[in-house]
Amino acid sequence: MSSSYLNLIDLNDYPVAFWDRLIELGHNIKNDPEKYSQSCKGKIMATLFYEPSTRTQMSFQTAMIRLGGSIIGFDNPSTSSVAKGENLKDTTKIVSSYADILVMRHPVAGAAKAAALTADCPIINAGDGGHLHPTQTLTDLLTLREEKGSLENLTIGMCGDLKNGRTVHSLVKAMSMYKNNKFVFISTDALKLPSYIKDVLSAKGAEYKEVERLEDAIGELDVLYMTRIQRERFASEEEYQKQKDVYVLDRHKMLKAKKDLVVLHPLPRVDEIAVDVDDDPRAKYFIQAKYGVYVRMALILTVLEGKEQPAPLLFGKEYRISCPNSKCITNTETYLPKSFVGIGDNLICEFCDERTLML
């Protein structure tokens, strides 16, 4: 199924040249924001945030305001008709008829793609469960462009919750598209990177390794991407408590790092980066959040212009099976097509990327 709108569900729906144009536009906006201050005058952006957010929600709102546009939406579904049992399709169908562009964060994987199937305006995925977070990835790409000067030939360490970290999944997929990047995945066995992301790296021939100790890897890194152990993604408090304090970046560990290391974090942090790291010039996570406004301004402008070729939403086949991922949108919004891609008995859900076997 194709869409007439330029949606952003997954960065990998578009070629690297498209990402580079967004990053270049973000760079230009950063250097001359006044030039773009009335670019969205008369336009309305709806923000539907089904789960809590500070930076993503506020940076999108700030971006639209700085472009001269207006904002509607909610940041708590309990204050909307969702609390009355309204399904995702009806909510997004109605709200998209009020707005020129819709930004959505949802706790269930594939929700943004599901919304885009019937929405009456472009959809931007602001995070769908533990699946993807493409606009954070654009933020990270702009940050690396500005702080490292290149998106190639980097050794990138990812540390923390790599299983549930949608920011990690999106960034790994993106950086694997640039030349000669290597990856070091630092996590416990319970929080390892999902196999479908490793499959992406293997298919591209990207070099990667997995280690358990941050101390063993930090000295070889050009970029260290720290992540929060996400309490909301765990099935129980007990499971969370076992993992939450395993990785802490502090001043002592930074002594082992390169002089030009860049430390990033999508934020919020809990205790995985000690406050004594904040004054280290290699700590870039606060300015990283600021870059998020510029790149989201660039994205809003690009999506509203709609000059790029829209990506197809679904191109697989429907099967009479359910996605095995209990956190997939197709298992909660049961009207959605059970659409899979793949060869033979090996199928991949088009909404959440979970693999299954055709039995």
MOCORDA-V883033 format. One record per backbone hydrogen bond with DSSP energy under -1.0 kcal/mol. NH is the residue of the N-H (numbers start at 1). CO is the residue of the C=O. E is the energy in kcal/mol with one decimal. If there is no record, write none. Layout:
<<NH CO E> <NH CO E>>
This chain:
<<7 5 -1.5> <8 123 -2.7> <13 10 -2.3> <14 11 -2.1> <18 15 -1.2> <19 15 -1.2> <20 16 -2.7> <21 17 -1.7> <22 18 -1.9> <23 19 -2.7> <24 20 -2.5> <25 21 -2.3> <26 22 -2.6> <27 23 -2.3> <28 24 -2.2> <29 25 -2.6> <30 26 -2.3> <31 27 -1.6> <32 28 -1.6> <35 32 -1.0> <36 33 -1.4> <37 34 -1.4> <39 36 -1.6> <40 67 -3.5> <41 38 -1.4> <43 40 -2.4> <45 70 -2.6> <46 101 -2.7> <47 72 -2.3> <48 103 -3.1> <49 74 -2.3> <50 105 -2.9> <58 54 -2.5> <59 55 -2.8> <60 56 -1.9> <61 57 -2.3> <62 58 -3.0> <63 59 -2.5> <64 60 -2.3> <65 61 -2.4> <66 62 -2.8> <67 63 -1.1> <68 65 -1.7> <69 64 -2.6> <70 43 -2.6> <72 45 -2.2> <74 47 -1.7> <79 76 -2.2> <80 77 -1.7> <83 80 -1.5> <84 81 -1.1> <85 82 -1.8> <86 81 -1.8> <91 87 -2.1> <92 88 -2.6> <93 89 -2.5> <94 90 -2.2> <95 91 -2.6> <96 92 -2.3> <98 95 -1.5> <100 44 -2.7> <101 44 -1.1> <102 122 -2.5> <103 46 -3.3> <104 124 -2.4> <105 48 -2.3> <106 127 -2.5> <109 327 -1.8> <111 108 -1.6> <114 110 -2.2> <115 111 -2.4> <116 112 -2.1> <118 115 -1.2> <119 115 -1.3> <124 102 -2.6> <125 8 -3.0> <126 104 -3.2> <128 132 -1.8> <129 106 -2.9> <131 128 -1.9> <137 133 -1.6> <138 134 -2.1> <139 135 -1.7> <140 136 -2.6> <141 137 -2.8> <142 138 -2.4> <143 139 -2.4> <144 140 -2.5> <145 141 -2.4> <146 142 -2.5> <147 143 -3.0> <148 144 -2.7> <153 179 -2.6> <156 182 -3.0> <157 223 -3.2> <158 184 -2.7> <159 225 -2.6> <160 186 -2.3> <162 160 -1.5> <162 191 -1.3> <166 164 -1.1> <169 165 -2.1> <170 166 -2.3> <171 167 -2.2> <172 168 -2.8> <173 169 -1.9> <174 170 -2.0> <175 171 -3.2> <176 172 -1.6> <177 174 -1.7> <178 175 -1.2> <182 154 -2.7> <183 207 -2.0> <184 156 -2.5> <185 209 -3.0> <186 158 -3.5> <187 211 -1.8> <191 188 -1.1> <198 194 -1.5> <199 195 -2.3> <200 196 -1.1> <201 197 -1.8> <202 198 -2.7> <203 199 -2.4> <204 200 -1.3> <206 201 -2.4> <209 183 -1.5> <211 185 -2.7> <217 214 -1.4> <218 214 -2.2> <220 217 -1.8> <221 218 -1.2> <222 155 -2.7> <223 155 -1.8> <224 262 -2.6> <225 157 -3.4> <226 264 -2.5> <227 159 -1.6> <233 230 -1.7> <234 231 -1.5> <240 236 -1.6> <241 237 -2.6> <242 238 -1.3> <243 240 -1.3> <244 240 -1.9> <246 243 -1.6> <249 272 -3.3> <254 250 -1.9> <256 253 -1.5> <257 254 -1.3> <261 258 -1.3> <262 222 -1.7> <263 282 -2.9> <264 224 -2.8> <274 249 -3.0> <277 274 -2.0> <278 275 -1.1> <280 277 -1.9> <283 280 -2.3> <284 263 -2.3> <288 284 -2.1> <289 285 -1.2> <290 286 -1.2> <291 287 -2.4> <292 288 -1.1> <293 290 -1.2> <295 291 -2.2> <296 292 -1.7> <297 293 -2.0> <298 294 -1.9> <299 295 -2.0> <300 296 -2.6> <301 297 -2.2> <302 298 -2.2> <303 299 -2.9> <304 300 -2.4> <305 301 -1.9> <306 302 -1.8> <313 1 -2.5> <314 1 -2.1> <317 340 -2.5> <319 338 -2.1> <328 325 -1.9> <329 109 -2.6> <331 328 -1.9> <332 329 -1.2> <333 329 -3.1> <336 333 -1.9> <339 337 -1.7> <340 317 -2.8> <341 348 -2.4> <346 343 -1.7> <347 356 -2.6> <348 341 -3.1> <349 354 -2.7> <350 339 -2.4> <353 349 -1.7> <356 347 -2.6> <358 345 -2.6>>
